């Protein structure tokens, strides 16, 4: 396994991390027994990063991860998130100091641990001053309940405001061949300030696995069946699954398959290698429904894509108009 610096935290993180959204429900089909086997296989091959969130089934994902890790919690770098999904809160978000205190206690109990390695604000809460949130997170660090703090899906100006109150150690954003919105502004800022970056959606929620087709049925309980909308103003995945994008994406992905074969790799391995090719990325998160997926994902380690082929990838997406514009944002005002 390849390990990278997690910003300035002093943590060495595996280049591949396991995202635990699926086990929380509402995103594909996954059996807990398979998940547990996959997590243990991940540990065996050197993956130490496991990312979950309070909102992933409101405790379901965290509890499943705790069950899977068992006595091997010490071998894992656990990142979890809070701040979204509260029905009683404006726009379902709350990052107040009171919420910070309440949510960390629930997450620690769910994860069966007395600390988490990184605690992140899942989405910005514009109704709470960012300095209030950051001070509350720093209190958790001082109490030993959190090793490092982070943010996810914040705009650049929101990061800058937050940094004036407390250093941000880690940032989490979508980053893959089909979504490069962070390459201007956010990622350069992370490089400048030594912020560790977690890339989620590394395989574009399955689009870059090459297994989707025009008649794909995700199931009524799967958010991808709703044209990629996550609710409210969040337009994060519309460019993947909305009807006017979906077919273009499929055509582009078909052209990537021969490229992967030239390297003797599967398409997921090829796409994951592309994500890891950006040196700002500390870890690329992928789901793990079973041991086979873990074994396949490890094939993204230990090789590189040539400069000529990186340009060819760009040309494929430009040809099909399948790459979301870097000037777009992941949430409409």
N, C-alpha and C positions, 0 to 999 in steps of 0.2 A: 504494500500500500504506500502511496505517496502522502506525505504530511506537509502541511503548510502553516505558516504563522497566522494566527487568528488576530490580525491587527497587532495592537500593542498589549494584548491581554496576557501574553506569556504562555498561552495555550497552544499546543500543536494539534491541529485539527486534520482529520483525514480529508483528502481531496474530494472524496465521495461521501455524502451524508445521506442519512435515511430520513425522508419526510413521512410523518405519521398522520397526515390528514385523512387518508382513506379509511383507516381503522376507526375513525370517529363517526363514520356514516355520511351518507349524502354524496358520496363520490366513489362510484364504482362498487364492485362487490369483492369483499375480502373476508376470509374466515380467520378468527382469532388464533386458532391452532396453527394455521399456515403462517400468520404474522409472527407468532412466537418463534417458530422454526427459522423464519427469515432473519429476525433480529439476532438470534444466536449465530446463524451463519455469517452475518455481517461482522459480528465481533470476532469470529474465527479468522476472517480474511483481513482483519485490521481496521475495519470501519469503526470509528469511535464517536461519530457525530449523529445524534438523534434529535430531530426537531419536531415538536408538537405544539399544542396551543390549548388554552382554556376553551376556546370556541369550537374546537374539533369534537363535537358531541358533548360539550360541556362536562368534561371529566372522563368521557369514554376513552378517548385517545390516550390521555395521560395514564389512566389506570391500566390500559392494555400494555403500554410501554413499560410500566413498572413491573407488571406480571412477566413480561418477556425478559427483562433484564435480570430480575431476581437478585441473587447475591452478586451479580457482576456489575452492579451500578457503578462501582469504582472504576470500571474500565470504559465508562461512557462519558462523553461530553453532552449533557442534556441542555437543550435550549427550548424554552417555552415562552408563550406570549399571552398577553391579556389586553383588554380594552375594547372588545367588540362583541356584539351579539346580545346586548342587554335590552330587552324589550321595553323597559321602563325609561331608557335613556334617549336623549335626542339623537336621531340618526343611528340609534342602537350602540352608541359609543360612550365610553366613560373612562377617562384616564386620570380622574381626580386622585388625590392622595389617599382618600378613604378607600377607593376602589383598589388602588395599588396594594394597600395593606390587606384588604380582604381577599383579593385574588391570589396573592402569593401563598397565603396560608392554605387555601383550597388546593392549589397546584402542588404544594409540598406534600400534602396529605395524599392526593391522588397518585403522585409519583413515588410515594413511600420513601422519601429522602428528606434530609434536613437542609439541603441547599440545591440550587440549580446553577449551572455554569453560566448561562446567559439568560437574562430576562428581558423580553422585548415588548415594546408597545406595538400591538398588531396593526393598527391603523391610526392616523392622527385624529385626535379629538379637539376640534377647534373651539369647543365650548369650555375647555379647561386650559388655563395658562400653561404653556409648555414648561416653564420654570417650576411650577408646582409639581408636575409629573416627575421631572428630572430630580428634584430634591428628594422626593419620596423614594425614587429608585436608588438614589445614593444612600439613603438611610438603610435600605435593605442590604447594600454592600457592607456598610459599617457594622450591621448586625450579623454578618456572616451568612445570610440566607441566599445571597446572590454573589457570584464572583465577578460578573461583568454585566453591563446594561446595553440595550440596543433599541433600535427602531426599525419599523418595517413600513414601506410604502409612503414615507414622508417626502414631501417636496423639498427642494434644495433650501429654500428660505426657511422652512420649518426645521430642517436640520441645523441650520446656522443659529436660529433662535434658541433651540434646545441646547446647543453646544455652549452657549453663553452661561448656562446655569450649571451644566455638568457634562463632562466629556462623554460622548457616545463612543462605545467600544466596538460595537458590531452593527452592521446594517444588513437588512434582508430585502431583496428585490427580485422580481422576475427577470430572468436573463436566459435567452436561448436564441437559436438561429432565426426564429420567427418574431422575436420581441427584443429589440435592442434600444428601447427608449431611454435607458439609463446611461448610454455611452456618452451623452453630452450632459455635463453638469454634475450629476450625482456621482458617477463612478470616478471621474477625475478628482472630485472633492474628497472622496474616500481615500484615494491614493495620497493626496496632499496631506491629509490629517492622520494617516495610518489607521484607518478604520477597517476592521475585518469585514468582508462581504460574503454573505450567504446567498447563493443563487437558487431561487426556487423555480419550479416549472421548467427544469432543465430539459425535459423531453416534451415540453409544450403540452402537458397533460394528456400524453398518449399520441398526439398528432405526429411526433417525430419517431414513433416506434415503427411506422410503416404498416400498421395492422388495421387502420381505419379504411372505410370504403364509403361510397355514396349512399348506401342504404343503411348506414350504421344506426343501430338502436341502442342508445345509452341506458334506457330505462327511465321511467317517469320520476324516480327519486334522485336521479343523477343531475347535478347542476349543469352539466354540459348539454343536456337535452333542452335547456332553456336558452339556447343560442349563446351560451357562455356568460350570461349575466348573473352577477352575484347579488343583485338587489341594490336599491338606492341609486347612487350616482356612480357606482363602481362598474367601469367598463373594461376591466382588466383583460378579460378573455373573449370579448366580442370579436376581436380580429382573428380568432381561431375558429369559433364555432357558429357565428352568425352566418345565415345562408349565403350572403354576398361574398363571404371570405372562404368558407369551408371548402368549396370545390377548387378554388385557386390553390389553397394550401395542399390539398391532396395531389394536385398535378405537380407542384414543386417537390413534394416529398418523393414522388415516384422517380424523379430525376436524380435524387440523392442516393438511391439504392445502388446503382452501378458504381458510384464513387466509393461507397462503403465496401463493396465487394473487392474493389481494387486493393484495398488495405487488408483484406481478409477479415473484415469486421462485420458485425451486425449493424443495422442502421441505428439502433439505440446506442451502441458503443461509439459509433461515428459522431452522432449528435452530442453525446455527453463529452466526448473529447473536444469538440468545438467549444462547448461551454467552458471547459477547463483550460482552453488555450489562452484565455484572457488572464494575465498575471494578477489582476486585481482580485480575482475570485479566490477566496480562501477555501470554500467547499461548495460543491454542486449537489443540491438535494434531489433525490429520486425516491419514488415510492418503492415499497417492497411487499408485494402480495404473497410471494413465496420464495423459497430458496433459489429456484432457477433464475429469477430476476436478479437476485443479489449476485449470483455467479456471473451472469451476463454483464452486469454493470461494471464489475471489476475489470472486464476486458477493455475498458476505456483508459486504463492506467498503463504508463510505460512506453508510449509512442507519441508521435506528433503528426499533424496534418501539414502538408507542404504549403508554402506561401502561394504557389500557383493554384492549388486546390482550394485554398481559402478564398481566392478571387473568383474561382469557378462557382463556389457556393453562393457568393454575392450575386453573381450574374444570373444564376438560376432563379433566385428570389426576385431579382429585378425584372426578369423576363415575365414572370407570372404575377407580378404586383402583389406578392404574398408577404412581404416583410412590412410590419407596421412602421409608420413614420416615427423617427426619433423625436419629433416635435410634439407628438401626441402625448397625453398624460394618461395615467391609469385610473383617473377619477375625474369626472366632469365637475366643474364648479357649480 
